[in-house]
Amino acid sequence: MSNQKKRNFQIEPFKQRVIVDPKYSDKTWKILEHAIHEIYNHNASGLSFEELYRNAYNMVLHKFGQKLYNGLVLSMTFHLKEICKSIEVSQGGSFLEQLNRNWNDHNKALEMIRDMLMYMDRTYVSSTNNTPVHELGLNLWRDIVVHSSKIQSRLLNTLLDLVHKERTGEVIDRLLMRNVIKMFMDLGEIVYQEDFEKPFLEASAEFYKVESQEFIECCDCGDYLKKAEKPLIEEVERVAHYLDVKSEEKITSVVEREVIANHMQRLVHMENSGLVNMLLNDKYEDMGRMYSLFRRVTNGLVIVRDVMTLHLREMGKQLVTDPEKSKDPVEFVQRLLDERDKYDKIIVTAFNNDKTFQNALNSSFEYFLNLNTRSPEFISLFVDDKLRRGLKGVRDDDVDLILDKVMMLFRYLQEKDVFEKYYKQHLAKRLLSGKTVSDEAERNLIVKLKTECGYQFTSKLEGMFTDMKTSHDTLLGFYNSHPELSEGPTLVVQVLTTGSWPTQPTVPCNLPAEVSVLCEKFRSYYLGTHTGRRLSWQTNMGTADIKAVFGKNQKHELNVSTFQMCVLMLFNNSDRLSYKEIEQATEIPASDLKRCLQSMACVKGKNVLRKEPMSKDIAEEDSFVVNERFTSKFYKVKIGTVAAQKETEPEKQETRQRVEEDRKPQIEAAIVRIMKSRRVLDHNNIITEVTKQLQSRFLANPTEIKKRIESLIERDFLERDSTDRKLYRYLA
Amino acid sequence: MGISKDRIKFNVGGRLFETTATTLANAGRDSFFGALFDDEWNLSPPSEDSIHFIDRNSDCFSVLLDLLRTGDLNVPANITERLLHREASFYGLLDHVRAAKWGPFDGNRLRLSDSVKGSAPGDGTAIRAGPDGGCCVAHGSVVHVYDWMLEEHSPINLDYQRVNDVGWIDSDNIVLSACERLGRGEGGMGLFSSSSGDLRYKFQVCHENQVKSYTAGALSFSPDYKIFSSCKGRSNEYGIGVWDQITGKQTDFFYESPGWSLGDADKLQWLNGKNCLLVATLFPRKDNCYISLLDFRDKNMVWSWSDIGSPMAIDEKRVRDAIAMEDSNSICVVNEFEDLGFIDLRMYGGSVRWSSRSKLMKSKMPDEPCYPKLALHEGQLFSSMNDSISVFCGPDWVLTSRLRRSYGGSICDFSIGGDRLFALHCEENVFDVWETPPPPII
C-alpha cells in the first residue's frame, strides 16, 4: 500500500483506496469456523495450518479482530453445548468416562485453535484486555459444561460416592478419578475448591463423625487409637493418588478433628483402658500412638500431659505420705527412683522425649517429694547406705549412674540445706569409722553437688576430706618423731577442723593411763608443729581394738568403742566392779555408759561381761564381772554400741533447729545483698527476691524473712520509710 | 528415522528454503513454527519431498531463518526495520529479534543506536527506561510511550495536570505521579496501560481515615511490590506515602517532621539491603538539601544529612542529585560542576568528601545548563552534565567513558533499563538510545 512513495511524479486521480472485499471478513471467518468445526469433529487431518494461520492473521491485520474473537466465542459455545448434551445423556457408570473423554477432546481442540489464532492472541487480545484463547476455552467449559444444571450436582455426587465406596473398602478407578479431579484443578483453584474440595471435606467430616462414633462405642482406648491411625494414612494416600496436594492439610485436619479432637477427653479418661491404665501397665505402644495422634491436634498433648501429671502427683503423694512405706529410708528412696525410671522410660519411648513432658515429670516430683519433710534425710540415708556397702562390687559406671539418679532427686528438694546437714553427719560417720567403700565415689558425689549448688555448698564437705588426709600425714610424722612408741598401744588420731564437721558435744572421760600418756605425747607433738591450735578429744567417736584372754586361754581381739575400752581396761585390775565404781572411774555420762555396758553385757554372742543380776536393762545397783565363759567362732569380735541408725524424735528436732538456726544468717545476708544494690524496696519485693536468691539452697519461709528484716532494722542495717511504712531503706 | 527426516523444505513467496527441524525448534512452541510442526497438526507424517508453502516475504524469511540458525541478527540494507519487525511478529519471533538486537548492558561499550525526535519541542521532565527495552517520556501533562522497537503508542494524556515522575511496574503498566490542580480534587498517582494509554487505577491517600487529594512527586518501587511517593496534601500533610502494587491500597505514610523535608523530595531510592528508603530533597527546590534514610518497619529516620549551617564559602557546591551506593556504604552526590562527592552512610552527621576533578568544565558552561543527574547500574556510576554522560568505574570511581552527541542541547534526564540507556535532551525534545553491541563473533 505504500509503494506510491517510489514514484517521483504523482498523478493523484488514479489513487484509489484499496477496498477490501466487503465479504472478505465473512468468507475468511467461514473458513476458520469450518476448521474449528472439523477440529471438534476429529477431522483435522485435512486442514492446512499455514492457510488457517494466514487467514487469522489477515483478519486481525484488517481490523476484524473483534469479529474473529466474537466468532470464536460463539462457535466454541455451540460445540460445548453439543458436548454437554452428549454427557447429560450418558448412563450410570459411563458418565464420568464420557465427561473425561470430552474434556480431553476439548483440551486438544483448544490447543489447536490457540495455535491457529496465535497471532490474534498475541496482538489483538493483549492490547484490548480480552481473555486469551486458552483461558477463554477453559472458562467456557466451566460455565457451559461443569456448571450445567444437569451435570454439576450429578458430577459432584458421583465423585463423592466413589470416595465413599473407596473408604468402605471397594476398589474404584483411581485413574479416572484423578483425571476428572485434574480437570477441576486445570479450571482454576477456585473452581476446584468451590465445586469439589469444599463439599468433599464436608462429606468426609460427616463420614468420619459417624464412623468414629461407632468405634468409640465398641472399642477400648488402645484399639480406638489403632483404628484412628488408619484413616489418616488413607487420606494422605488418597490425596497422593487423585487430589490436589494442597488438600492434604485440609482433609487431614478434618480427620484429626472428627476422629481425634472430638473424642480426646473421652479417650484419655476411658475407664480401664485410658491413659492412667496405660501408665500403670507400661503400654508403651499405645501411649506412643496416643502421643503421635494427639499432637496433631491443638491442646491434644496438653490433655495427655495434664492427666499424666495428675496421676503422677496422686501416686507420688501416696508414696511419700504412706507411713508404712517411709519406714525404711532406703526402700523409700529406691521406690522413688524406680518410679522416676519408669516414667523416664515412658517419656523416652512413648512420648518422643518431649521436653514439656519431662518438665511435667520434674514438677510433679518436686511437688510430692517436698510433701514429706523427711525426704532430705532419707535421700542422704540412701546415699549413706549405698556408699557404706551397697556399691561394693559394682562397676564405676554404674556407681556414677546411681549417683546421677540420686542427684536428680536432690534437684527436686526445696530444702537443700537440710540435706546438706544430714549428708554432713552421715559423711562424718562414714569417714571416721572408715566405712566408706569407695573414696572415688564419695568425691564423685561431692563434685556433682558442687556443680549443682556451687562451691559454698560443698566447701565444708571437702574440708572433711582434707582433714582425713592431713590426719594421716600427721600420724606418720608423729610416729617418725617417736620411734620408741612402736611397742605398746598404737594411737590413731584424726584431727578434725571445728566447723567443717557436724558438731558433737564433747563428752569427757577418764582414759586409761596407757592411753592418756600416748594422747599427751600426741598433743604435745601436734601443738609443737602447729602453733595457736587447740585440741580436744572426741572420745565418744573413737574406736579401739583390744586383745583379751578369756577363761580357757581363749584369745580374742575385740573391736570396741573408746568408752567400752575404758570400761574393759578397768577389769585388768579387778574381777568385779559395780556400776557406781565404773562410773566413778571413767566419768562417762550415764546414758552413754548404760548403753555401752548394755552392749557388752546383754547382747547375746557379744557378752564379754556378765552382769549381776541378769536382766535386760542396766540398773545403778548392778555389778559386772568378766564373762570367763565367753566364746566366739571368730578371733576378731566386733562389739557394737546399741544405737538407732535412724534419728530419734528429739534428735530430729535438734537437727531441724540447727538448720533453722543456720538459715538465719543466710537470709540476713541475702536481704543485705539485695538492699545494698536496690537501696529502697517494698516488703513484697524483698520477699520474692530473697526467696529467689535462696532457692538453690532452701525455700525461705516468709515469716522468717520478716523476722530477719525486723532484726536487721534493730541492728540499724535497714530502716522503714518515714512516709510509706511498706518501704525499707538500706542504711550504709 | 534417518538424518534426512530432519530436513524440512519451505516455499516462501516463491523462493525455496531448506532447513532442519532442529533449527526451527529454536523458535519455541509459542511460534508459528512450533505450532506448524506440532503433532496435532501433522497427523500424516510428511513425505520426503513435501514442501510447506508460506505466503510471506522471502527476503525477511531468510534473515529470520538465519537468526534461528545462529542467534545473530544481520539485516541487509534493503530490509527496513519495520518490515523485519512485522514479519517477525507474524512468525511470533519478535522476542528473538529483540534479544539479538543488542547485547548485555556495559557502560563502557555503549554505542548510539538511535535518536527519536518528539512531537513537541523542549521542556521534557523525565525519561524512564522500561523493563523490555521501551521507554516513556514525561512532557508537561503528556507521557509518550515507546516500545522497544521505538514505535510510539497512544500517549497518556492527563488533561493539563503536570506530570512529576513516571515509573514502570512491568512492561504493560506505568505509574504516573502528577500535580494536584487547584480547585479540582485531582492529581496524585495513577496506573496506566502502556499499550493503550488508558487509566487503570487511581491510588488514593487517606489521612485519619479520610481520602484527601494530593500532589505526588518522586516515585520509587521495591522488589516486594511496594510503591513509594513523596506527597504534599492540601492541609500540610507532607510526607512519603506507601502503596501495595498488587492491591493498590495505601499501606503506610511517613509524616514529615518539622524542620525537615520529605514531601518535596526530588528523589526516592529503595535500598534493598538496608530495607530503607532514601529520600532526597535538593537545592533549589528548597533552600537547603536534605537527605534521609527511612525505615518503615519502626517508622524511624535511621540516617540523615543536611547542608543547613555549612559555611557559605563553598556556596557553589550545592548538592544537585544524590544516589545511595549500598556496596560501598556511601551516598554519592553531585554539584552543578559535575564534582562528585561522597558521604559515609555508617556515620551519623558526616560531611561531604568532594573529589574535585572537573574544574576545567567551569569555563565552557552553556547558557542554559541542566542540573546533573546520577544513576548507578551494576557497579558503574553514570553522571549527566550538559550534553554528555560520564561513566565512572572501580572503587575510586575513575572516569572511564563519556557518551556525547552534539545535537539537542543539554541532557535533562537519562535512565537505564532493559539493557539500554535513554538520554533526554532539553532543547529539541530529542532522546538518544544507547545500546551495547552484540558480543563479538570470536
Interface residues (C-beta under 8 A of the other chain):
Chain A: A44 S45 L47 F49 E50 Y53 R54 Y57 K108 E111 M112 D115 M116 M118 Y119 R122 T123 S126 S127 T128 N129
Chain B: D30 S31 F32 A35 L36 D38 E40 W41 L43 S44 H52 F53 I54 D55 S89 F90 G92 D172 S193 S195 S196
